[in-house]
Amino acid sequence: MSSLVRNVGTIGGLTAVSRVFGFVRDMLLARVLGAGLAADAWQLAFTLPNTFRRLFAEGAFSVAFVPMYTRRLAGDGGEAAADEFATDVLSVFIWVLLGFSAICMIAMPGIVWLLARDFQAVPGKFELSVMLSRVTFPYLSLVSLVAMLSGLLNARSRFAPGAFVPVLLNIVMIAGIITGWYLRGAGGDDRIVAWSLAISLSLSGVAQLAYMWWASHKAGVKLKVSAPRFTPEVKRLGMLILPATFGAGIYQVSQLVDTFFATSLPQGSLALLKYADRLNQMPLGIFGIALGTAILPMLARHIQSGDRREAQRLQANAVEIATLLCLPSAVALAICSEAFTAGIFQGGKMTAADTAIMGNIVMALVAGLPAYVLVKVFQPAFFSREDTRTPVFVAAGALVINIALNFYVVPRYGIVGLAAATATTATLNVLTLYTILQLRGWFSMTWKLAERIVRQLLATAAMGAVLWWLTPELQPFWSGSAIDRIWSLGALVAIGGVVFFAAAFLVGALDKDLIAQLRRRRQPVPKDSGPPNLSE
């Protein structure tokens, strides 16, 4: 378990730093733009390249590319064969990205119309959304190349650079918000801030790519861009990417569906949904993405070596870590949703009425947090076996149900009903994936793991009871001054954490071996020592 814990710790720790910067970014954005015309237009322009990034680059491409690259890296050809394969992929991938981006930028009015046709009812809103989306879309090509380089390093058990690059994104965008606020001045046009943000997003892609190219070169990766060659390996990668695009990206596809429905609701609904999702993304980004990123190359090695016992143990460890971290996070966010939304986002152009709605959205979203995280654990079991078709059918069924639910709940319950539908279908998705894994004998829930999860639920209930009592007592503070907000929210987090882990220790929800791994100081690994011992 030590390798998994160490890798998750590296990725999760750096992702946590990025999330802190992301919170600073969104806190500033909420106060500067609020939930109005420019905020909705910016959120749509930001959603488009980021959804395609998560869907293609960090989703489908990574889950298809990493196992193939890992197999060549561990094969007879070693680094030379792996670098040749990566060079062939890069030489094709870069032209596909440029062509796709160009087509989308030309067709942007149609894309925005499909997702947000109701924006046309507000003068200037649709046109601003189209222009901002054209400015932000080059970010997709840049960050997709970043994702490829990150996959190369992940396969070599170098997770830190890929986990750090989002920090650069948030730093550049914070600078963009401050620049836009300065240029707008008091009582100025909010569209100036939106334009500044759009430009800063593309600039952040340049910064991220430069950093990752340097990190790859430092790690000994030898890549070059040559004339495109559609080798059999590149063609096979393409065939794997097509179904994986859907299978790995149900959450991202659902976000596009949510965007479509949110734009039909009152102005500001899309912005409030995206702000609320920032709180939901905090544990998802730290725990879920970290686990999924760490487990895929490790699981691929076990499966390729025929070690099914270690593959089962690795997945069981990942499930235990995921539930240990996401169950208390989901309950704490649900109970303290109003405290977090008001304490973090309220101020400037973000009103108390806006944050009250946002709190309800958070409660609905985090109902699916365990599913969002566990899907990152279960999907690698398919992708590491180069089975990208099964998640496609599962995701297709979940998406159809999600759309049907949205048609029913959105007119009746608005933006909160939309968030609840997303959580419901994500839960159905992960339950179906687990059932298929068990039927195929690829993973099964052991009594030991089930007992551990029950104990985690008991500890979570104890924490929830304390937070349920404490939150109203601190209400005057988390809606007060900046200092009062900081210490009161910090108190909720600290007390909730202490109660949970104390209760978890008392009821036996914590694995002693896991505690030892978390407490063990990381030892430096000699450069010539080879890959880590995955059976630790």
N, C-alpha and C positions, 0 to 999 in steps of 0.2 A: 504493500500500500504506500510505502514511502515515496516511490517515484511519482505516483498519482498525486499524493498530497503536496509534494514539493512543487510539481508543475502547476497544480491548481492554485497553490499559494502564490507562485510567481505571477501567473496570469491574473488571478483575482486581486492581488495587491495592487498591481499597476492599473488594472481596470478600475479599482476603487479610487485611485488618484484621478483618473480620467473622469469618473462620475462626479467627483467633488468639483472639478473644473466645469463639468457640464451643468451642475447645479448653479454655480456662480453665473455661468452664461445665461441660463434660463431665468434666474432671479433678476438679472439686469434686463433681460428681454421683456419679462412680464411687466416690470415697472416702466420701461421706456415705451413699449408698444401696447401693452394691455391686451384686450381681446376685441379688436376692431377690424376695420377693413384691411389695413396694411398687415396686421398680424395674421389674418386668415390667408392673405395672398402669399406672405412669406412662408407660412407653414406648409402650404401646398408646394411651393417651389423647393422647399427643403425636403419634403417627403418624397418627391419623384426620384431624384438621383440616389437618395439613401435607401429607398425601397429596392431599386434595381441593384444597388450595391450589395445589400444583404441577401437578395434573392439569387443573383448570379455569382458575384465575386466571392462573397464570404459564405454563401450557401452552396449552390450547385457546383461551382467550380472547385471550391476547396474540398468538398466531400468526394468528388470524383478524382481530383488531381493528386491529393495527398497520398492515398493508398498506392496509386500507380508509381508516384515518385519514390515512395518509401521502399517499394519492392525492388526498384532498380538500385536504390542506394544500398540496400542490404544484399544485392545480388553479386554475381561474379565481376560485373563491370565496375562496381563501386561508384565513387563520386564522378568518374568520367562519364559513365553511362547515364547517371542521373542528370548531370549537367547538360549532356547532349539532348536528352528528352526535354528538359526544361527550356533549352534554347529553341527547339522546334516548336514547343507550345507557345513560347513568348512571341516568336516571329509570326505566328498565325493569330494569336490572341490580340495583339496590339492593333492589327488591321480590322479585326472584327469589332473591337471596341470603338475605333474611330468611325467606322461605317455606321454602326448602330447609333452612336451619339449624334452624328450628322443627320441621320434620318429623323431621329426624335426631335432635334432642334428645329428642323424644317416643319415637321408635323405637329409642333407644340400646340398651336391653336386647337387642333382636333383632339389632342390628348387631354388638354385642360377642359375642353368642352365635355368629353366623356366622363371626366371625374367631377367636374364642378360647373355644370351648365347653369346652375342656379345663381352663380356669381354674376351672370349677365344682368340680373335684376337690379344690381347696385352699380350705378354709373362709375366706370373706371376700374372696377374691381377685377373683372375678367381680363382686361387688357394688361393691368399690372401683373396679374398672375402669370400670363403668358411670357412677358418680358423677363420677369424674375426667374422663371423656370428655364429660359434659354441661357441666362447668365450662369445659373447653378449647374446645368447639366454636364459641362465638361468635367466636373468633379467626379462623375461616374468613371470615366476612362482612367483618370489619375489614381483614384482609390482602388480600382480593380487591379491595376498593376501592383499597388501596395499589397493587396490581398494575396496575389500570387507569390510575391517575395516573402510574405509572412508565412505562407504555406511551406515554402522551401525551408525556411528556418525552423518551423515547427517540426517538420520531418526529421530534422537534425537535433531535436530536443533543445532548441534555442527559442524559448517562448517570449522572452522579455521584450525584444524589439517590436514584435507585432502587437503586444499588449500596451506598449507605450505610445504608439503613433496617434491614438485618439486624443492624447493630451495635447499634441501639437494642433489638432483640429480645434479644440476648445480654446486654446490660447489665442490663435489667430482670429477666431470668431468673437471672442471677448473684445479684442482690439477693434474689430469691425463694429460692434455695438457702441463702444465708446466713441469711435470716430463719427458714426452716424448721429449719435446724440449731440455731439459737439457741433456738427455741421447744421443740424436741424435747429438748435437753439430752443429757447422757451416759446412754446406756442406755435412751433413750425410744423411743416408737413411730415407726417410719419413715414411717407413713402421714401424720404431720404434715408431713414434708418434701414428700411427694407432693402434698398439698393446697396447700401454699404455692407449689409449682411450677405447679400448674394455674391458680391465681388469677393468678400473675405472667404467664403466657402470654397470657391475655386482656387484661391491663393493657398488655402490650407492644404489642398490636394497636392500642390507643387511641393510644399514643405514636407509633407508626409512621404512622397515618392523619393525625394532627395535623401531623406534620412534612411529609408529602408534600403535604398540602393547602396548607401555607404555601409549599413549594417550587414548586408548580404556579402559585399566584397570583403569586409573584415572577417566574416565567418568562413571564407574560402570558396564561396559560390562563384563559379565562373560562367557568366552569361553574356551573350551578345545578341544583337538583333541582326538577322540575316534574311535572305529571301524566303518567303513562306514555303514550307514543305509539308504537304499533307501525307505524312508517314502513316503506316498502319496504327502506330501508337496514338498519334494525334487524332486520327479518325475514331479510334475506340474511345478516346477521351470525350470527343464530341458526342458520341452515341450515349455515353454515360451522363453527360451534362444535361441533355435534353429532358429526360425524366426526372433527374435530380433537381432541376430548376423548380419544379413544382413540389416534389417531396420534401426538400430541405427548407422550403420557404412558405409553409402554410401560414405562419405568423405574419410574414411580410405581405402575402397575397391578401390575407384578412385585413391588414392595415389599409391596403388600397381600397378594398370593399368598404371598410369603415370610413375612409376619406370620402368616397362617393356619397354615402348616406349622410355623413356629417355636414357636407356642403349644402344639403337640402334643408338644414335646420337653421334657426335664427343666427344672425351674424355673430361671430365670436365662438361658435360651437366647436369649430375645427381647432382653433387655438387652444381652447380649454381642454379638449381631448388630448392634444399633444403635450401640454403642460402636465396634465395628470399622468400621462404615460411615462413621463420622466421619473416619477416616483416608483412606478411599476418596473421600469427598466433598471433601477438601481440594483436590486437583488438579482434580477434576471441577467444583467450584464456581468455582475461580479461572479455569481455562482454558476448560472446556466451556461453562458458562453465559455467561461473558464473550463468547466467540466467537459463540455463538448469538444473544445479545442484540444485539451490534454488527452482525452480518452481515444480519439480517432487514430492517431499514429500508433499508440501503444496497443490498442485492440487489433489493428491491422497486423502488427508483428506477431502477436499471439496466434491469430487465426492462420496466418501464412505458414507458421511453424507447426500447425496442427495441435496446439496446446489448448484444448477446449476448457480444461479445468481452470487454467489461469485466466482465460477470457471471461468465464463465468464469475470468477472471484473479482476481477477488475470491475465488471459491470455492477456487481453487488456492492462493492466499496463505493462506487460512484453514486448509486442510488441512496446509500446510507448518508453520504456526505451531503447530497442534494436535499434530502428531506430534513436533515439536521439543521440546515441553514435556511431553507425556504419556508418551512412550516411556521416557525416563529416570525419570520419577516412578513408573511402574508397576514397573519393575525394582528401583528402590531400595526401594520399599515392600515388595515381595515378599522381597527378601534381608534387609532389616532389620526385618521385621514383628515379631519377638519383642522386639527392642530398643525399638521404638516403643511397643508395647502395654504392656510392663513399665515402661519409663521414664516414660511419660506417665500411665498409668491405675493402676498398682499402688500399693496403700497403703490404709489404713483398712479398709473392708469389702470392698475388691477384692483378692482373694488372688492368689498366684502361679499357682495352678492355673487360675483364671479367665483371667488374662492370657495363659497358654500356649494355651488354647483360642482366645482372641481373635486371637492371632497367626496361627493356622492359618486362621481366617475371613478375615483381611486378605489373606493370600496367595491365597486362592480368589477373593475379590472383585476384586482389582486385575488379575487375568488378563483381565478385561473392560474395564479402564480406557480403553484406546485406543478401544474401541467406544462406551463411554459418552460420550466427548468428541466423536468423529467424527459421531455421530448428531446432535449439536447443530449440526454444520456442514452435513450433508446435508439435514436436514429443512427448513430455510428455503428450499432450492431448490424444494421443492413448495409450501410455504405462501405464498411470495412470488408465486407464480402462481395463488394461490387454489385449489390442488389439495390438498384435505385428505382426499380419499378414498383415494388410493394408500397413504399411510402407514397408513391404517386396516387395509387388507388385510394389509400386511406385518406390522404390529404384532399383528394377530389370529393370524397363523400362528406368530409367535415366542412369543406367550403360550401357545398350545396346546402347543407343544413344551416350554415351560418347566414347565407343569403336569405334563405326562407325565413329564418328567425328575425332577421333585420326588417323584412317587409312587414312583419307582424308587430314587433316591439317598438320600432323607431317612431311610427305615427302615434303610438300610445304613451310611450315612456321617454321619448326623446333621446338625448345623447347618453343618458345613463343606461337605458335599455340596450343601446347599441354596444356599450362596453360589456354589459352582462352577457349578451349573445356571443361576443368574442371569447369570453372566459368559458362559457358552456361548451362551445365547439372545440376549444383547445383541450378540454378535459376528455371529450369523446375521442379526439384524435389520439391522445396518449394512451388511453385505455385500450383502444383497438391495436395500437402498435405493440403494447405489452402482450396482449392475447396472442397475436401472431408469433411473437418471439417464443412464447411458452409452447405453443403448438408445434413449432419447428424444432424445439429443443435447443434454441440458441441462448435462452436465458429463462430462468425460473425464480420465483420468489421463494426463498427458503424460510423455514420457521424461525431461524435465528434473525433474519433480516426483518420479517414481519413483526416479531416481538420487539425488536429495537425501534421500529417505527411507532408501535403502540405506545411505548415508553416516551418517545419524543412527543407524541400527541398529549400525553398527560402533563409533561413539562410545559408544553405550549399553552395548555388550558390554565395552568397556574399563573403563567406570565400574563395571559389575557385577562384574568380576573383582577390582577393588580393594576394593569393599565386601565381597565374599565373604571376602577375606582379613582385612579390618580388623575386621569385626563381632565375631568370637569374641575378638579381642584386647581389645576394650573391654567385654566382658561383665561383668567385676566392677564396672565403673563405672556402667553404665546400670541396674544393679539395686542400686546403693548409695544414698548420701545424695542430698538434693535438688541440691546443688551438683555432685556427680559426675554425676548424670543430665543436668543441663543442659549441662555442657561436653562430655560424651561424645556425646549426641545431636546437639548443635551441630556437633561434629567430624565425625560421619558425614554430616550434611547438607552442610557446607562442603567437605569433601574430595571427596565424591561430585560436587558441583556443579562444583568446579574441574577435576576429572579429566574430566568429561563435556564441558565447554565447551572445554577445552584439546584433547581428542581430536577434538571436532567441528571445531575450527578447523584442526587438522592434516590431517584427511581431507576437508576441504571440505564439511562438512555445514551450515555456516552461510552463508546468503545475505548477501553484502556489503551489498546494498541494505537488507536487513532490519536488519543491525547498525547501519547509518547511521541508520535510522528510530528504532531503540531508543535510540540515543545522542543523537539530536537533541533539543535543548531545545524544549519545547512553547511556541509563540508565542501570545500572547493574540489572540483573535479579536474584532474590533470587533462590537458588538451589532448594527449595521446591515449586516453583511457578508453575511448570508444563509447558506444551508447550505454546508458544506465542499465543496471540490472532490473529488468521489468518484473521479475518474480519476487521482489522483496516484499 
